[in-house]
Amino acid sequence: MSNLADERAVIAGKLAGAGVEHVVLDPRAVAPFVLVGAPEVLGGVGVGGWSVDYPVHVVAPPPGSADALVWLLDQTELVLRTLGATGATPTRYGEREAPAYELTYRRDIDNPDC
């Protein structure tokens, strides 16, 4: 596996270990789920690595309800408590426009060639 994929798995493991429900790495999962998504490489960190943003999508089944919002807020708070403070933006996810929150976590990833 790549260092980029390894860190994605580490983030998912921390979330699952903290009790976050339905943590997945597959974007084809059926809601509800908490997805550690595809990372965005922002640039280099010196010569030995990259600065990378990992999105965490907290997704409830569409069209959403009061119960879905409670689940979204509970899981979003648990993500924040586990991975630390960051913005949490309400949004829609996927073709079905599922109600969701998106959080982003920055990590410095080592270049295995250095």
Summary of the structure (lengths in Angstrom):
residues: 114
radius of gyration: 14.6
end to end distance: 16.7
largest distance: 50.0
contacts: 326
relative contact order: 0.23
helix: 29%
strand: 36%
